[in-house]
Amino acid sequence: MSHPLYIAFIWHQHQPLYKSTGGEYRLPWVRLHGTKDYLDLILILERYPELHQTVNLVPSLILQLEDYIAGNAIDPYLAVALTDEKKLNREQKQFIVDHFFDGNHHTLIDPHPRYAQLYHQRQEKGTTWCWENWQANDYGDLLAWHNLVWIDPLFWDDPQIAGWLRKGENFTLEDRQGIYRKQQEILGKIVPKHREMQEAGQLEVTTTPYTHPILPLLADTHAGRVAVPGMALPKNRFQWPEDIPRHLRKAKEVYRERFVRNPRGLWPSEQSVSPAILPHIAREGFKWICSDEAVLGWSLDRFFHRDEGGNLYDPEVLYRPYRLETPYGDVAIAFRDHRLSDLIGFTYSAMSPQDAAKDLIGHLQAIANSRDSNDSEPWLVTIALDGENCWEFYQQDGLPFLDYLYQHLSRDKTLELVTVSEFLTKFPPTQTIPLEKLHSGSWVDGSFTTWIGDPVKNRAWDLLYEARKTLEKHPEATEQKNPKAWEALYAAEGSDWFWWFGEGHSSNQDAMFDRLFREHLMELYEALGEPIPEPLKEEVERHDIHGDRVPSSFIHPFIDGFGDEQDWDKAGLVEIGGARGTMHQSSTVQRLFYGLDHLNFYLRLDFKSGIDVLKELPSELHLLWFYPGILRYNNPAPLPELPDIDPLNYEFHHHLGVNLRSREIWLDEAGEYQAWHRRKCTAYMALNQCLELAIPWEDLDIHPDYPVRMVGVLTDGGKFYGHIPENRLISVNSP
């Protein structure tokens, strides 16, 4: 029997608990993402009733949405937006200037002239100038525009919203109050619309453990050493598996009250699984879960290889659900295609909507065509990702991309979109992963290093351990008799705080996430009548320390030579200028930024302030690349007079040259007998206030997940000038 290629989209909608101990909401993201990302996603889908999908709504998100709908949630952004602009004090004005440009300026700010005017004033003249020169109407307009652009374009044909957009400036307090009421109206439709579409059969709605905790680490923090045997762990071993069914039961309770049925599917927080948590999941009646292909690879003791187009060599292994047997019944598990999910999450926003949709369809058709015609078993391609954050970087919040995609999928009978439960009901899994073989890991490299192992993350786990131990010493404080203590514990057990602590991820709200984590723990002690430990009164992490960093996410910079900070805020950073290394005397290059997406490797060089880039820069930049562990020709760098020092005396496979005077770019590849051969090069650059460079992976002709090592050499008039970084190689893996 011939089957279409079945495709399961799973969109994960999540926000952590932003409510403080006093009931105030510290951050606005439930409200803003609520008006921009949750309702429109399924309304676009509703236009194509033959396409079915799955949406995961985290309980902590649902409860906070309801607080806003009821008017019980006031965050600092909302409070100041509802203040008369003529009565703003200096502290409020500083807060507005600092935070009311939050959002990707290319897509949310620049298309709106008045908002863009205010943004570029701040960028060009600085925050102090704005405080001293802006008038009341400037603040009033900024407050209005920040809230308007976070309303999805799908709703811009609403007469009131259209009127505000046409107005453009001189917004009043009454206007902003009206915008807030419109936000509440949109928020109020989110859960009812999901329920309606689930009842109609087009949508499956799933849930997540109550406050989004990493369940395997609640069971035992030593689970971190399954993927990383040498991981440094917290001083105290957190081991409270009894909290797992509590999170699951509370999630089911929130779900049943809104959807009048039990959830079938569970999105384990951060797609984190382990053998220890599966019996709890089965016992609570969940029928299926999802995780990442890395977890499947570890579980089967194999690595998924892809060709140069990113397509799997052994697709039949990934594109099927598996059965997990527990003492309380079977649980099915679907593993997502990591690359396809990441293309939507991180890369397609940098392409035209039509090209991006065609690219995804091309990948799906390639998967469909790779099936053996004699294979009667259906395939399920799972594409699972965050359903809210990526759209900020797409044109019109993703509407053109999704429309192009859905139009084609509606016509292509070889591709069929299904909910996960639809597929499992029709085609129960035939392959079993023994429970003890299931890997303990998450979607991030199949490990838990994003949430544990770093000294700061471990410190937070120790604070959580002490609080949990204190609660255990109060057997009288049951969930029924002291719900405040338990709610505080559940909030602190959420994964988000650990995500932001330590190395790996950072935002301009790190200090607030630190504060919220400690506030939840302090509330637990207060509810128990216990003194608050002194360590909770101090930050878990210093947030004023800056230095070198590795990339924290894919980037998609606009290559214009001006170094837009939003474009590079997730990039790796190496400080170059200063009192160390070969460049210290001139300090011509101050900083090196680097990053990547599925299309390109990106490099940015910042120069000494006030430098004349045409006269004072060395004349050429040479990037030298090699790929450790990969069998390829490697030759000494084709540059004269290089010092015989590491890493300049290494052998390299690619040499990319950039003439900073003529803007010429060329690419050489190592061949036999230490010869170098010129290759096609489509890299492009811009040199203005800084140097920005994009090198397509296609030019380098390397496979996905290749280890990539690079060093830069500056020459002037053919003579060695210096190398960057000065004390290490740039190290990434191709996506």
C-alpha positions in Angstrom: 0.0 0.0 0.0 1.4 3.4 -0.9 1.1 6.2 1.7 1.6 9.9 1.4 4.4 11.3 3.5 2.8 12.2 6.8 4.0 15.4 8.5 3.3 16.4 12.1 3.9 20.1 12.9 4.0 20.6 16.7 4.1 24.3 17.9 5.3 24.8 21.5 3.8 27.9 23.1 5.4 28.7 26.5 6.1 31.5 28.9 7.6 31.1 32.4 5.8 32.5 35.5 6.5 36.2 35.5 4.3 37.0 38.5 6.2 38.2 41.6 5.5 37.4 45.2 3.4 40.5 45.4 1.3 39.6 42.4 2.9 42.0 40.0 4.0 40.8 36.6 7.7 41.6 36.2 7.9 41.2 32.4 5.3 41.7 29.6 5.9 38.7 27.3 2.7 36.8 28.0 0.7 39.8 27.0 2.8 40.8 24.0 3.4 37.3 22.5 -0.3 36.7 23.3 -1.4 39.5 20.9 1.2 38.6 18.3 1.8 34.9 18.1 -0.7 32.5 19.6 -4.0 33.3 18.0 -2.9 34.2 14.5 -0.9 30.9 14.1 -4.1 28.8 14.3 -6.2 31.4 12.4 -3.9 31.1 9.4 -4.1 27.3 9.7 -7.9 27.5 9.8 -8.0 28.9 6.3 -6.7 25.4 5.2 -9.1 23.0 6.9 -7.5 19.9 5.3 -4.2 20.7 7.1 -4.0 19.3 10.6 -1.5 20.3 13.3 -0.6 20.0 17.0 -0.2 23.0 19.4 1.2 22.7 22.8 0.0 25.2 25.4 2.0 25.2 28.6 -0.2 25.6 31.8 1.9 28.5 33.1 1.1 30.3 29.9 -2.7 29.6 30.1 -2.9 30.8 33.7 -1.1 34.1 33.0 -3.2 34.7 29.9 -6.3 34.4 32.1 -4.9 36.9 34.5 -4.5 39.5 31.8 -8.0 38.8 30.4 -9.5 39.3 33.8 -7.5 42.6 34.3 -5.5 41.1 37.2 -2.1 41.2 35.6 -0.3 44.6 35.4 3.4 44.4 34.2 5.7 47.4 34.3 5.4 48.0 30.6 1.7 48.1 30.8 1.6 50.3 33.9 3.7 53.0 32.3 1.8 52.7 29.0 -1.4 53.5 30.9 0.1 56.5 32.6 -0.5 60.1 31.3 2.5 61.0 29.3 2.5 64.5 30.8 2.9 63.0 34.3 5.8 60.7 33.7 8.7 61.1 36.1 12.4 60.7 35.2 12.6 57.1 36.3 9.7 56.2 34.1 11.1 58.0 31.2 14.4 56.2 31.6 12.6 52.9 31.7 10.6 53.8 28.5 13.7 54.8 26.6 15.6 51.7 27.7 12.8 49.1 27.1 10.2 50.3 24.6 12.3 49.4 21.6 12.4 45.7 22.7 11.8 43.7 19.5 13.5 43.2 16.2 13.8 46.6 14.7 14.0 45.4 11.0 10.5 43.9 11.2 8.7 45.6 14.1 10.1 49.2 14.1 11.6 50.2 10.8 8.3 49.7 8.7 6.6 52.4 10.9 8.0 55.9 10.2 7.2 57.5 13.6 8.5 54.5 15.6 11.6 54.3 13.4 12.3 58.0 13.9 12.3 57.6 17.7 14.4 54.4 17.5 17.1 56.0 15.4 17.2 59.1 17.6 18.0 56.9 20.5 20.6 54.9 18.5 22.3 58.0 17.0 22.0 60.5 19.9 21.9 58.2 23.0 19.5 57.7 25.8 20.7 60.8 27.8 19.8 63.0 24.8 16.3 61.5 24.7 15.7 62.1 28.4 16.7 65.7 28.0 15.0 66.5 24.7 12.0 64.4 24.2 8.6 66.0 24.9 5.5 64.4 26.3 4.2 63.5 22.8 7.4 61.6 22.0 6.9 59.4 25.0 3.2 59.0 24.3 3.9 57.9 20.7 6.6 55.5 21.8 4.3 53.9 24.4 1.6 53.5 21.8 3.8 52.1 19.0 5.4 49.5 21.2 2.0 48.0 22.0 0.7 48.4 18.4 3.5 46.6 16.7 3.1 43.6 19.0 -0.4 43.1 17.7 -0.2 40.7 14.8 -0.7 42.1 11.3 -3.5 39.6 10.8 -5.6 41.9 13.0 -4.7 45.1 11.4 -7.9 45.2 9.3 -9.8 45.7 12.6 -11.2 49.3 12.3 -9.8 50.5 15.6 -6.4 49.1 15.0 -6.4 50.4 11.4 -7.3 53.8 12.7 -4.4 53.9 15.2 -2.0 52.8 12.5 -3.2 55.5 10.2 -2.9 58.1 13.0 0.8 57.4 13.4 1.6 60.1 16.0 0.2 62.3 18.8 -1.3 59.3 20.6 -3.3 60.1 23.7 -3.8 58.1 27.0 -7.2 57.3 25.7 -5.7 55.7 22.6 -3.4 53.6 24.7 -6.2 52.5 26.9 -8.0 51.4 23.8 -5.0 49.5 22.5 -4.9 47.7 25.9 -8.5 46.7 25.6 -7.9 45.4 22.1 -5.0 43.3 23.5 -7.3 41.8 26.1 -9.9 41.1 23.4 -7.3 39.1 21.4 -6.0 37.3 24.5 -9.5 36.3 25.3 -9.9 34.4 22.0 -6.8 32.2 22.3 -7.9 29.3 24.4 -11.5 29.2 23.1 -10.3 29.1 19.5 -7.9 26.3 20.2 -10.7 24.4 21.9 -13.0 25.0 18.9 -10.5 23.8 16.4 -9.6 20.7 18.4 -13.3 19.8 18.6 -13.5 20.3 14.8 -10.6 17.8 14.4 -8.1 20.2 12.7 -6.0 20.7 15.8 -4.7 18.6 18.6 -3.8 20.5 21.8 -1.3 19.1 24.2 0.2 20.1 27.5 3.5 20.3 29.4 4.4 19.6 33.0 2.9 22.4 35.1 5.6 25.1 35.2 7.9 23.6 32.5 10.4 21.8 34.7 13.1 19.5 33.4 11.6 16.3 34.7 14.7 14.1 34.5 16.6 16.6 36.7 13.8 16.7 39.2 14.1 12.9 39.4 17.8 13.0 39.8 20.4 15.7 38.9 22.9 13.0 38.3 21.0 12.4 35.0 23.2 15.1 33.7 26.1 12.7 33.6 24.5 10.3 31.2 25.4 12.4 28.2 28.4 14.2 29.9 30.0 11.7 32.3 32.5 14.3 33.6 29.9 17.0 34.3 30.4 19.1 37.4 27.3 18.7 39.4 25.7 20.8 42.3 27.0 20.2 45.8 23.7 18.6 46.7 22.0 15.9 44.7 18.5 17.0 43.9 16.3 13.9 43.9 12.6 14.4 44.3 10.9 12.2 41.7 7.6 12.6 43.7 7.4 16.1 42.3 7.0 14.7 38.8 3.4 13.3 39.2 2.5 16.6 40.9 3.5 18.6 37.8 1.7 16.2 35.5 -1.5 16.1 37.5 -1.7 19.9 37.8 -1.1 20.2 34.0 -4.0 17.8 33.4 -6.2 19.7 35.7 -5.5 23.0 33.9 -6.1 21.3 30.6 -9.4 19.5 31.5 -10.9 22.7 32.9 -10.3 24.5 29.5 -10.7 21.7 27.0 -13.2 19.4 28.7 -11.2 16.3 27.9 -7.9 14.6 29.0 -4.8 15.5 27.0 -3.3 12.6 24.9 0.0 14.2 24.2 2.7 15.6 26.5 5.5 17.9 25.3 8.2 17.1 28.0 9.8 20.4 28.9 12.7 21.1 26.5 11.9 17.7 25.0 13.8 16.2 28.0 13.3 12.6 28.7 14.8 9.8 30.8 13.9 6.2 31.8 13.0 7.5 35.3 10.2 9.8 34.2 8.4 7.5 31.7 6.4 5.4 34.3 5.0 8.6 35.8 3.9 9.8 32.4 2.3 6.5 31.5 0.6 6.3 34.9 -1.0 9.7 34.4 -2.6 8.5 31.2 -0.5 10.3 28.5 -0.4 8.3 25.3 2.5 10.0 23.5 5.5 12.3 24.0 8.0 14.0 21.6 11.7 14.5 21.8 14.6 15.3 19.5 16.5 13.2 17.0 19.6 13.5 19.1 17.9 11.6 21.9 16.9 8.9 19.4 20.5 8.7 18.1 21.8 8.2 21.7 19.1 5.7 22.4 19.9 3.6 19.3 23.7 4.2 19.6 23.9 5.7 16.2 24.6 9.1 14.6 22.3 10.6 12.0 24.3 11.6 8.9 23.0 14.0 6.2 24.2 14.8 2.7 25.3 18.2 1.5 21.6 19.1 1.0 20.8 18.3 4.7 18.8 15.2 3.9 19.2 12.1 6.0 21.0 9.0 4.7 18.8 6.7 6.8 15.5 8.5 7.0 13.4 5.5 7.8 15.0 5.4 11.3 13.9 8.9 12.3 10.6 9.1 10.4 8.6 6.7 12.5 7.2 6.7 16.1 8.5 4.3 18.6 6.9 2.4 21.5 8.2 2.7 25.1 7.0 0.0 27.4 6.4 0.9 31.1 4.7 -0.9 34.0 1.7 1.3 33.5 1.3 0.8 29.8 2.9 1.9 26.6 3.8 5.4 25.6 4.5 6.3 22.0 7.4 8.7 21.3 7.9 10.8 18.1 11.4 12.3 17.4 11.6 15.6 15.6 13.7 16.3 12.6 16.1 18.8 14.2 17.3 20.4 11.0 13.8 21.0 9.5 12.7 22.4 12.8 15.7 24.7 13.0 15.2 25.9 9.4 11.8 27.4 10.4 13.0 28.5 13.8 16.3 30.2 12.8 16.9 30.4 9.1 13.9 30.9 6.9 13.3 34.4 8.3 16.4 35.5 6.4 15.0 34.4 3.1 12.1 35.6 1.0 8.8 34.0 2.2 8.3 32.2 -1.1 11.9 30.9 -1.3 11.7 29.7 2.3 8.4 27.9 1.7 9.8 26.3 -1.5 12.9 25.2 0.3 10.9 23.4 3.0 8.6 21.8 0.5 11.7 20.7 -1.5 13.1 19.0 1.6 9.7 17.3 2.3 9.5 16.1 -1.3 13.0 14.8 -1.2 12.1 12.8 1.9 9.0 11.4 0.2 11.0 10.5 -2.9 13.6 8.7 -0.8 11.2 6.0 0.3 11.6 2.5 -1.2 8.6 1.9 -3.4 8.2 -1.6 -1.8 8.1 -0.1 1.8 4.5 -0.4 3.0 5.2 1.3 6.4 4.1 4.9 6.5 6.6 7.6 7.5 5.9 10.5 9.9 8.1 13.6 9.7 7.9 15.5 12.9 8.7 19.2 12.8 8.5 20.5 16.4 9.6 23.9 17.6 8.9 27.0 19.6 5.8 28.6 18.2 6.2 32.2 19.3 9.8 33.6 19.1 10.8 33.0 15.5 8.0 35.0 13.9 9.4 38.3 15.1 12.1 38.0 12.5 9.8 37.1 9.6 8.1 39.5 7.2 4.6 40.3 8.6 5.2 37.9 11.5 5.3 34.9 9.2 2.0 35.3 7.4 3.4 35.3 3.8 5.7 32.3 4.6 2.9 30.3 6.1 0.4 31.2 3.4 2.9 30.1 0.6 3.6 26.9 2.6 0.0 26.0 3.3 -1.2 26.7 -0.2 1.3 24.2 -1.6 0.6 21.6 1.0 -3.1 21.9 0.4 -2.5 21.0 -3.3 0.2 18.3 -2.9 -1.5 15.0 -2.4 1.9 13.2 -1.7 2.3 15.3 1.5 -0.4 15.1 4.3 -0.4 17.1 7.5 -1.7 15.2 10.5 -1.9 15.6 14.3 0.3 13.2 16.1 -2.7 11.3 17.7 -4.3 10.9 14.2 -1.2 9.2 13.0 -0.8 7.0 16.1 -4.4 5.9 16.0 -4.1 4.8 12.4 -0.6 3.5 12.6 0.5 2.4 16.0 4.3 2.2 16.4 5.8 -1.1 15.4 9.3 -0.5 16.8 10.2 -0.6 20.5 12.9 1.2 22.4 13.5 -0.7 25.7 12.9 1.7 28.5 16.4 1.2 29.9 17.8 2.1 26.5 16.0 5.5 26.4 18.7 8.2 26.6 18.5 10.9 29.3 18.8 14.1 27.4 17.1 17.1 25.8 16.8 18.8 22.4 20.1 20.6 23.0 22.8 18.2 21.9 21.0 15.3 23.6 22.3 16.6 27.0 21.2 18.8 29.9 24.2 21.2 29.9 21.9 24.1 29.1 20.4 23.7 32.6 23.0 22.2 34.8 26.8 21.8 35.0 27.8 25.5 34.8 28.9 26.9 38.2 26.1 29.5 38.3 23.5 26.9 37.2 24.8 24.6 39.9 24.5 27.3 42.5 20.9 27.8 41.6 20.2 24.1 41.9 21.7 24.2 45.4 19.4 27.0 46.4 16.5 25.0 45.0 17.7 21.9 46.9 17.8 23.8 50.2 14.3 25.2 49.7 12.9 21.7 48.7 14.5 20.2 51.8 13.0 22.8 54.0 9.5 22.1 52.5 10.0 18.4 53.2 10.6 19.2 56.9 7.1 20.5 57.1 4.8 17.5 56.6 1.9 19.6 57.7 2.3 21.9 54.7 0.4 19.8 52.2 -0.8 21.1 48.9 -4.3 21.5 50.3 -3.2 23.3 53.5 -0.4 25.4 52.2 -0.8 25.8 48.4 1.2 29.0 48.5 4.4 27.1 49.4 3.9 24.5 46.8 3.1 27.0 44.0 6.3 28.8 44.9 8.2 25.5 44.6 6.6 24.7 41.3 7.5 28.1 39.9 11.2 27.8 41.0 11.4 24.3 39.5 10.7 25.7 36.1 13.4 25.3 33.5 13.7 28.9 32.3 15.7 30.3 35.2 18.5 27.7 34.7 18.4 28.5 30.9 19.5 32.1 31.5 22.0 31.4 34.4 25.7 31.1 33.6 27.2 30.5 30.1 25.2 29.8 27.0 22.3 32.3 26.9 21.9 35.9 27.8 19.3 38.6 27.4 18.8 42.2 28.6 16.5 40.7 31.2 19.0 38.3 32.9 18.9 40.2 36.2 15.1 40.1 36.2 15.1 36.3 35.6 17.6 36.0 38.5 15.3 38.1 40.7 12.2 36.1 39.8 13.9 32.8 40.6 14.9 34.0 44.0 11.5 35.6 44.7 9.8 32.3 44.1 12.1 30.6 46.6 11.7 33.4 49.1 7.9 33.0 48.8 8.3 29.4 49.7 10.2 30.2 52.9 7.7 32.9 53.8 4.8 30.5 53.3 6.4 28.1 55.7 7.2 30.7 58.3 10.9 30.1 57.9 13.6 32.8 57.8 14.8 33.7 54.3 18.4 32.4 53.8 20.9 35.2 53.2 22.1 33.8 49.8 18.6 34.5 48.4 19.1 38.2 49.1 22.0 38.4 46.7 22.1 37.8 42.9 22.8 34.2 41.9 25.0 35.7 39.2 26.8 38.9 38.5 25.1 40.6 35.6 27.5 43.4 35.0 30.4 41.2 33.8 31.1 41.2 30.0 33.7 39.5 28.0 34.3 36.8 25.4 31.3 34.6 24.6 30.3 31.8 22.3 27.3 32.0 19.9 24.0 31.5 21.8 21.8 31.1 18.7 21.7 31.4 15.0 22.0 35.0 13.6 20.9 36.6 10.4 22.7 39.9 10.2 22.0 42.5 7.5 25.4 43.0 5.8 25.8 46.7 5.5 29.0 47.5 7.5 27.2 49.2 10.3 27.2 46.4 12.9 23.5 46.5 14.0 23.7 45.4 17.6 20.4 43.5 17.4 21.7 41.5 14.4 24.8 40.4 16.4 23.5 40.1 19.9 23.5 36.2 19.8 26.8 36.0 18.0 30.1 34.8 19.5 32.4 37.6 20.6 36.2 37.8 21.0 37.8 40.9 22.5 40.9 41.7 20.4 42.1 45.2 21.3 43.9 45.7 24.6 47.0 44.7 26.4 47.5 41.2 25.1 48.6 39.5 21.9 50.2 40.6 18.7 47.7 43.4 18.1 48.1 45.2 21.3 50.3 48.1 20.0 48.0 49.3 17.3 44.7 47.8 18.5 43.3 48.4 15.0 40.8 45.6 15.5 38.9 45.9 18.8 36.4 43.1 18.6 35.6 40.0 16.5 32.0 38.8 16.2 31.1 35.5 14.6 28.0 33.4 14.1 26.1 31.3 11.6 22.8 30.1 10.3 21.9 27.3 7.8 22.9 29.6 4.9 26.1 31.3 5.9 29.0 31.8 8.3 29.2 35.4 9.5 32.1 37.5 10.6 32.2 41.1 11.9 35.3 43.1 12.8 35.0 46.3 14.9 37.8 48.8 14.6 39.4 51.4 16.8 37.1 54.4 17.2 37.7 57.2 14.7 39.9 55.1 12.4 39.9 55.9 8.7 39.0 52.5 7.3 40.4 53.4 3.8 43.8 54.5 5.1 44.6 53.0 8.5 43.4 49.4 8.1 45.8 46.7 6.8 45.0 46.1 3.2 43.9 42.4 3.3 42.1 39.9 5.6 42.7 36.2 5.1 40.5 33.6 6.7 42.1 30.1 7.0 39.9 27.1 7.6 40.4 23.5 8.4 38.1 20.7 9.6 39.5 18.4 12.3 38.9 14.7 11.9 37.7 15.1 8.3 39.8 13.5 5.6 40.7 16.3 3.1 43.8 17.8 1.6 45.4 20.4 3.9 48.3 22.6 3.0 50.3 25.4 4.7 48.7 28.8 4.4 49.5 30.4 1.0 50.8 33.6 2.7 54.4 34.7 2.8 56.4 35.5 6.0 53.9 34.0 8.5 55.4 33.5 11.9 56.1 29.9 12.8 53.6 29.9 15.7 50.4 28.1 16.5 47.9 28.2 14.8 49.5 30.0 11.8 51.8 27.0 11.2 48.8 24.6 10.9 47.7 23.2 7.6 44.4 24.4 6.2 41.8 23.4 3.6 40.2 26.7 2.6 41.7 30.2 2.2 39.3 33.1 1.8 41.0 36.4 0.9 39.4 39.8 1.2 41.0 43.0 -0.2 39.8 45.8 2.1 40.7 48.4 -0.5 39.2 47.0 -3.7 36.5 44.9 -1.9 37.6 41.8 -4.0 36.9 38.4 -2.4 38.4 35.1 -3.5 38.4 31.5 -2.3 41.2 28.9 -2.6 41.0 25.2 -1.8 43.9 22.9 -0.9 44.8 20.2 -3.4 47.5 17.6 -4.0 51.2 18.4 -3.7 50.5 21.5 -1.5 48.8 23.3 -4.4 46.0 25.7 -4.0 43.1 26.0 -6.5 40.7 28.9 -7.0 37.1 28.0 -6.4 33.7 29.6 -6.9 33.1 32.2 -4.3 29.7 34.0 -3.6 30.8 35.5 -0.3 29.9 39.1 0.2 31.0 41.9 2.5 30.4 45.5 3.5 32.9 47.9 5.0 31.7 51.1 6.7 31.8 51.6 10.4 32.9 47.9 10.7 33.6 45.0 8.4 30.8 42.5 8.0 31.2 39.3 5.9 28.9 36.5 4.9 30.4 33.2 3.6 27.9 30.7 2.2 28.4 27.1 3.5 27.7 26.1 -0.1 31.0 27.7 -1.1 32.9 25.7 1.4 31.3 22.5 0.2 31.1 20.8 3.6 28.5 18.5 5.1 26.2 19.3 8.0 27.7 19.1 11.4 31.3 19.4 10.2 33.7 20.7 12.9 35.0 24.0 11.6 38.1 25.8 12.8 39.2 29.2 11.5 41.8 31.9 12.1 42.1 35.3 10.5 45.3 36.8 9.3 45.8 40.5 8.5 48.4 41.6 6.0 49.5 45.0 4.7 51.3 45.3 1.4 51.9 41.5 1.4 53.5 41.6 4.9 52.2 39.9 8.0 50.4 42.4 10.3 48.7 40.2 12.9 46.3 37.4 13.4 42.8 37.2 15.1 41.8 35.8 17.4 45.2 36.1 19.1 44.9 33.3 21.6 42.6 30.6 20.1 40.8 29.4 17.0 37.2 30.3 16.1 35.4 27.0 16.6 31.9 26.1 15.4 30.1 23.2 13.8 28.4 23.7 10.4 24.6 23.5 11.0 
